[in-house]
Amino acid sequence: MNIGSVHIDSKLCLAPMAGVTDIAFRSICRSLGAGYTISEMVSAKALCYQDKKSIPLLRLAEDEHPAAVQIFGSDPSCMEEAAAIAVEVSGAEIIDINMGCPVPKVANNGDGSGLLRDLDKACRVAEAVIRGAKNRPVTVKMRLGWDRSSLVCVELSKRLEALGVSALAVHGRTKVQMYSGVANWDLIREVKQAVSIPVIANGDVFSGQDAERILRYTGADMVMIGRGVFGNPWIFEQAKAALEGREIPPLPPLGERCDTAVRQFELAAQYKSEKIACLEARRHYAWYLKGVPHASYWKEKICHIETLEDVYRITAGIKRDLAPNEK
């Protein structure tokens, strides 16, 4: 598949998720079969003001190519400048615009899915980013619309294609839905039928079989996996097998899964600091233990992780107490 001039030899994409898809987790997902990754969303205003906390979010791993960085905002001139900064800092092949974030402090400010309430402004933002991206392809991630009475995704997709946007990712929910209910794959299919640029399908992909089904149902060019990857980067291996018609491999044993979690946290400590990596590890490690019987004691310990030494000690305990009992 080509996004503009960039060839991506995969149908599997990791969704950009704030606080989740940092460089460490993206590296883990790439190693397990994600062919295309996108940074956490970065505020255009923060980039324009040279915010020191935002610049590192644009960093890509050495082997993380092709990849995109995602920016959000609703002021065209700021978005143009931010796109230029993002290209220069990250070296990413693609710049992605967030028109889907439903979080109130973002959307109610007119950013993210707030742009779905003003299609003219959304188009001005896209034009500005295309100018700022310096010949890099520009993509857009969107939702279906603000609510059920304003399902604008098909109309907006056509307008964005006409402006020169190179690909579209569509999450099959409205802003108001947040993450509730069932994703509407029918409207993703309508977007795919309405445009000639690549369409990436997103929403309710929690297994390898789901990845195969959403692509078959919508006709989309690529599947974007979001919440289904929480604590389960192996979903990419499973999705790849499903798409190739092979038997879907089971999850690795618990001990091996814990080793992957530890590798993620060690990487995060290298890129950030041990303190920040360990604070973030509390949530991630709990996800890795989701569905593991009798894990509540260790989940409670995970809530208090402060150092990598804590991570190693807890991991040893999990392997001792829980791994031998795994069926």
C-alpha positions as CSV (number, residue, x, y, z in Angstrom):
1,M,0.0,0.0,0.0
2,N,1.2,3.5,-0.8
3,I,0.4,6.6,1.3
4,G,1.4,9.3,-1.2
5,S,4.9,8.4,-2.2
6,V,5.5,6.2,0.9
7,H,5.2,2.5,0.5
8,I,4.0,0.5,3.5
9,D,4.5,-3.2,3.2
10,S,1.8,-4.2,5.7
11,K,-1.9,-4.0,6.4
12,L,-1.3,-3.6,10.2
13,C,-1.1,-0.2,11.9
14,L,-0.8,0.7,15.6
15,A,-3.2,3.5,16.5
16,P,-1.8,6.7,18.0
17,M,-2.9,6.8,21.7
18,A,-1.9,9.4,24.2
19,G,-0.1,7.9,27.2
20,V,0.1,4.5,25.5
21,T,2.0,4.5,22.2
22,D,5.2,6.0,23.3
23,I,8.5,5.1,21.5
24,A,9.1,2.1,23.8
25,F,5.7,0.5,23.2
26,R,5.8,1.3,19.5
27,S,9.1,-0.6,19.3
28,I,7.6,-3.6,21.0
29,C,4.7,-3.6,18.6
30,R,6.9,-3.2,15.5
31,S,8.9,-6.2,16.7
32,L,5.7,-8.2,16.8
33,G,4.3,-7.3,13.4
34,A,3.0,-3.8,13.4
35,G,4.1,-2.5,10.0
36,Y,3.1,1.1,10.5
37,T,3.2,3.2,13.7
38,I,2.1,6.7,14.6
39,S,3.3,8.8,17.5
40,E,1.2,9.9,20.4
41,M,-0.7,13.1,19.5
42,V,1.3,16.2,20.0
43,S,-0.2,19.7,20.5
44,A,0.5,22.1,17.7
45,K,0.4,25.0,20.1
46,A,3.0,23.3,22.4
47,L,5.3,22.8,19.4
48,C,4.9,26.4,18.3
49,Y,5.8,27.5,21.8
50,Q,8.8,25.2,21.9
51,D,7.4,23.2,24.8
52,K,10.2,21.0,26.1
53,K,7.9,18.2,27.1
54,S,6.3,17.9,23.7
55,I,9.4,17.8,21.5
56,P,10.5,14.3,22.7
57,L,7.0,12.9,21.8
58,L,8.1,13.3,18.1
59,R,11.1,11.1,18.5
60,L,11.1,7.9,16.4
61,A,13.1,4.8,17.0
62,E,16.0,4.1,14.5
63,D,14.2,1.2,12.9
64,E,10.7,2.8,13.1
65,H,10.2,3.6,9.4
66,P,8.0,4.2,7.6
67,A,6.1,6.0,10.4
68,A,4.0,9.1,11.1
69,V,3.8,11.7,13.8
70,Q,0.4,13.0,14.7
71,I,-0.4,16.7,15.6
72,F,-3.6,18.2,16.8
73,G,-5.0,21.7,16.9
74,S,-7.5,24.0,15.1
75,D,-5.5,27.1,14.3
76,P,-4.3,26.8,10.6
77,S,-1.2,29.0,10.9
78,C,-0.1,27.2,14.1
79,M,-0.8,23.8,12.5
80,E,1.3,24.8,9.5
81,E,4.2,25.8,11.7
82,A,3.8,22.7,13.9
83,A,3.9,20.4,10.8
84,A,7.2,21.9,9.7
85,I,8.6,21.4,13.2
86,A,7.3,17.8,13.3
87,V,9.0,17.0,10.0
88,E,12.3,18.5,11.1
89,V,12.4,17.0,14.6
90,S,11.1,13.5,13.8
91,G,12.2,12.7,10.3
92,A,8.8,10.9,9.9
93,E,7.7,10.1,6.4
94,I,4.1,11.1,7.1
95,I,2.3,13.8,9.1
96,D,-1.1,12.8,10.5
97,I,-3.8,15.3,11.7
98,N,-5.9,14.3,14.6
99,M,-9.6,15.0,13.9
100,G,-10.8,12.2,16.1
101,C,-9.8,12.7,19.8
102,P,-13.0,12.7,21.8
103,V,-11.6,13.8,25.2
104,P,-13.6,16.9,26.3
105,K,-10.6,19.2,27.0
106,V,-9.5,18.6,23.4
107,A,-12.7,18.3,21.5
108,N,-14.6,21.1,23.4
109,N,-11.7,23.4,22.5
110,G,-12.4,22.8,18.8
111,D,-9.4,20.5,18.4
112,G,-9.5,16.7,17.6
113,S,-13.1,15.7,16.9
114,G,-14.2,19.2,17.6
115,L,-13.1,19.9,14.0
116,L,-16.0,17.6,12.8
117,R,-18.4,20.4,13.8
118,D,-16.8,22.8,11.3
119,L,-15.8,21.2,8.1
120,D,-14.6,24.4,6.5
121,K,-12.2,24.9,9.3
122,A,-11.2,21.2,9.2
123,C,-10.3,21.7,5.5
124,R,-8.3,24.9,6.2
125,V,-6.4,23.0,8.8
126,A,-5.6,20.2,6.4
127,E,-4.5,22.7,3.7
128,A,-2.2,24.4,6.2
129,V,-0.6,21.1,7.3
130,I,0.0,20.1,3.7
131,R,1.8,23.4,3.2
132,G,3.9,22.9,6.4
133,A,4.7,19.2,5.7
134,K,7.2,20.1,3.0
135,N,6.1,17.5,0.4
136,R,5.6,14.8,3.0
137,P,2.2,13.0,2.6
138,V,-0.5,14.2,5.1
139,T,-3.1,11.9,6.5
140,V,-6.1,12.5,8.7
141,K,-7.5,10.3,11.5
142,M,-11.2,11.1,12.1
143,R,-14.4,9.8,13.7
144,L,-17.8,9.5,12.0
145,G,-19.0,12.8,13.2
146,W,-19.8,14.7,16.4
147,D,-23.0,12.7,17.1
148,R,-25.5,10.5,15.3
149,S,-27.3,13.6,13.9
150,S,-24.1,14.8,12.2
151,L,-22.4,11.9,10.5
152,V,-20.0,13.9,8.3
153,C,-17.2,11.4,7.6
154,V,-18.1,10.7,4.0
155,E,-18.5,14.3,3.1
156,L,-15.3,15.3,4.9
157,S,-13.4,12.5,3.4
158,K,-14.3,13.6,-0.2
159,R,-13.3,17.2,0.6
160,L,-10.0,16.1,2.2
161,E,-9.1,14.0,-0.8
162,A,-9.8,16.9,-3.1
163,L,-7.4,19.1,-1.0
164,G,-4.5,16.5,-1.4
165,V,-4.8,14.5,1.8
166,S,-3.0,11.2,1.1
167,A,-5.0,8.7,3.3
168,L,-7.7,8.6,5.9
169,A,-8.1,6.6,9.1
170,V,-11.7,6.3,10.3
171,H,-12.8,5.2,13.7
172,G,-16.3,3.8,13.5
173,R,-17.8,5.9,16.4
174,T,-18.9,9.5,16.9
175,K,-17.3,11.9,19.4
176,V,-20.3,11.6,21.7
177,Q,-20.0,7.8,21.8
178,M,-16.4,8.0,23.1
179,Y,-15.6,4.3,23.3
180,S,-19.1,3.0,24.1
181,G,-21.4,0.9,22.0
182,V,-20.4,-0.9,18.8
183,A,-18.2,0.6,16.1
184,N,-20.1,1.3,12.8
185,W,-18.1,-0.5,10.1
186,D,-20.8,0.3,7.5
187,L,-19.8,4.0,7.5
188,I,-16.1,3.1,7.2
189,R,-17.1,1.0,4.1
190,E,-19.0,4.1,2.7
191,V,-15.9,6.2,3.1
192,K,-13.8,3.6,1.3
193,Q,-16.3,3.6,-1.6
194,A,-16.4,7.4,-1.7
195,V,-12.7,8.1,-2.1
196,S,-9.8,6.7,-4.1
197,I,-7.0,7.3,-1.5
198,P,-6.2,4.6,1.0
199,V,-8.6,4.1,4.0
200,I,-7.5,2.7,7.3
201,A,-10.3,1.0,9.3
202,N,-10.4,1.4,13.1
203,G,-12.7,0.3,15.9
204,D,-13.5,-2.8,17.8
205,V,-10.5,-4.8,16.7
206,F,-9.7,-7.0,19.7
207,S,-8.4,-10.1,18.1
208,G,-6.6,-11.4,15.0
209,Q,-10.0,-12.5,13.6
210,D,-11.4,-9.0,14.1
211,A,-8.6,-7.6,12.0
212,E,-9.4,-9.9,9.2
213,R,-13.1,-9.3,9.5
214,I,-12.9,-5.5,9.4
215,L,-10.8,-5.5,6.3
216,R,-13.0,-7.9,4.5
217,Y,-16.2,-6.1,5.6
218,T,-15.1,-2.5,4.8
219,G,-12.8,-3.1,1.9
220,A,-10.3,-0.9,3.7
221,D,-6.6,-0.9,2.8
222,M,-5.2,-1.3,6.3
223,V,-6.5,-2.0,9.8
224,M,-5.6,0.3,12.8
225,I,-5.5,-1.5,16.1
226,G,-6.1,0.6,19.2
227,R,-7.4,-0.6,22.6
228,G,-7.1,-4.2,21.5
229,V,-3.3,-3.9,21.9
230,F,-3.4,-2.9,25.6
231,G,-1.1,-5.5,27.3
232,N,-1.3,-7.6,24.1
233,P,1.2,-6.5,21.4
234,W,0.9,-10.1,20.2
235,I,-2.3,-9.2,18.5
236,F,-0.2,-8.1,15.5
237,E,1.3,-11.6,15.2
238,Q,-2.2,-13.0,15.5
239,A,-3.7,-10.5,13.0
240,K,-0.9,-11.3,10.5
241,A,-1.7,-15.0,10.7
242,A,-5.4,-14.4,10.3
243,L,-4.8,-12.2,7.2
244,E,-2.6,-14.9,5.7
245,G,-5.1,-17.7,6.4
246,R,-2.7,-19.4,8.8
247,E,-3.6,-20.9,12.2
248,I,-3.6,-18.1,14.8
249,P,-0.8,-18.6,17.3
250,P,-1.7,-18.5,21.0
251,L,-0.4,-15.9,23.4
252,P,3.1,-16.8,24.7
253,P,3.4,-18.2,28.2
254,L,3.0,-15.7,31.1
255,G,6.7,-15.7,31.9
256,E,7.5,-14.6,28.3
257,R,4.8,-12.0,28.4
258,C,6.3,-10.5,31.5
259,D,9.7,-10.5,29.9
260,T,8.2,-8.4,27.0
261,A,6.7,-6.0,29.5
262,V,10.0,-5.6,31.3
263,R,11.8,-4.9,28.0
264,Q,9.2,-2.2,27.3
265,F,9.8,-0.5,30.6
266,E,13.5,-0.7,30.2
267,L,13.3,0.9,26.8
268,A,11.0,3.6,28.2
269,A,13.5,4.3,31.0
270,Q,16.2,4.8,28.3
271,Y,14.1,7.3,26.3
272,K,12.5,9.2,29.3
273,S,13.7,8.6,32.8
274,E,13.4,5.7,35.2
275,K,11.0,7.6,37.3
276,I,8.5,8.5,34.5
277,A,8.9,5.1,32.9
278,C,8.0,3.3,36.2
279,L,5.0,5.6,36.9
280,E,3.7,4.7,33.4
281,A,4.6,1.0,33.9
282,R,1.9,0.8,36.6
283,R,-0.9,1.0,34.1
284,H,0.9,-1.0,31.3
285,Y,1.9,-3.9,33.6
286,A,-1.7,-4.2,34.9
287,W,-2.8,-4.6,31.3
288,Y,-0.3,-7.3,30.7
289,L,-1.9,-9.2,33.6
290,K,-5.5,-8.8,32.4
291,G,-7.3,-12.1,32.6
292,V,-4.5,-13.8,34.5
293,P,-6.1,-15.8,37.4
294,H,-5.2,-14.9,41.0
295,A,-3.2,-11.8,39.8
296,S,-4.9,-9.3,42.2
297,Y,-2.0,-9.4,44.8
298,W,0.6,-8.6,42.2
299,K,-1.6,-6.0,40.5
300,E,-1.8,-4.2,43.9
301,K,2.0,-4.3,44.1
302,I,2.3,-2.9,40.5
303,C,0.3,0.2,41.6
304,H,3.3,1.1,43.8
305,I,6.2,0.6,41.2
306,E,8.8,3.4,41.5
307,T,12.0,1.8,40.2
308,L,13.1,-0.8,37.7
309,E,14.3,-2.8,40.7
310,D,10.6,-2.9,41.8
311,V,9.7,-4.1,38.3
312,Y,12.3,-6.9,38.4
313,R,11.2,-8.0,41.9
314,I,7.5,-8.1,41.0
315,T,8.2,-9.9,37.8
316,A,10.2,-12.6,39.7
317,G,7.2,-13.0,42.0
318,I,4.7,-13.3,39.2
319,K,6.9,-15.9,37.5
320,R,7.2,-17.8,40.8
321,D,3.6,-17.7,41.9
322,L,1.5,-17.5,38.7
323,A,3.4,-18.8,35.7
324,P,3.7,-22.4,36.9
325,N,-0.1,-22.6,37.3
326,E,-0.9,-21.3,33.9
327,K,-3.0,-23.6,31.8
